[in-house]
């Protein structure tokens, strides 16, 4: 099993990687109407399953209600 210290270290390493100024930043450019298929909100969660001794990533995404009203 992964101990609490290992989980904290992994978490901190991920946080530091995202804060690293040498990593290229994503830009939020407007997508042309012809290329925009869906407007979605996405949530990513990480959990540790002690029974299987594994980390689990879940990705949830839903189409915005505004998309259907356009």
N, C-alpha and C positions, 0 to 999 in steps of 0.2 A: 504494500500500500504506500501511497505517497503521503509523506508527513506534511504537517502544516507549514514548516519552514520551506519545503520544496515548492508548495503551492504559492506561498508569498513571494519566493524568488522568481518564479515564472511570471506571476502577475507584475512584479516590479520591472522585469526585463521587457515585457510587452509594453508597459507604460513608457519606459525609457526609449524604446525603439520608435514609438509614435511621436515622441517629443524631439527626436534627433534632428537638428537643423540641417544636416547633410542629406537627409532623405528628401527627395522631391515632393513638394506639396501638390495635392490635387487641386485643380481649379474648378470652379463652379461656373461653367460657361453655359449659355443658353443653347439648347438643342433645337435645331430647326423642326418645324411642325411635321415635316415628312419623315423625320427620323425618330420622333418621339412616339413610342408605342403605348407605354403605360406610365402613369404616375403612381409610384408605389412608396410606401413607408416600410422600411426594413428594420428589424430588431435582431441582433445577434446576441445569444446568451451562451455562456460557458458554465458547465456544472461538473462536479466530480461525483461519479457513481461508485460508492464504496463497495457495493455488492459485486460489481464486475471489475473494480480497480481500474477504471478508465475515465478519462475526461470526455465529456459529451458537449458538442457544439450544436445549438439549435438555431435555425434561421427562420424567422417569421416575417412574412410580407403580405400586405393586403393592398388591393387596388383602392385608391381614394374614391370616395363618393362623388367628388367633383368630376372625376373622369367620366362617369356615366351621365352627368348632367350637361356636358358640353354639347 
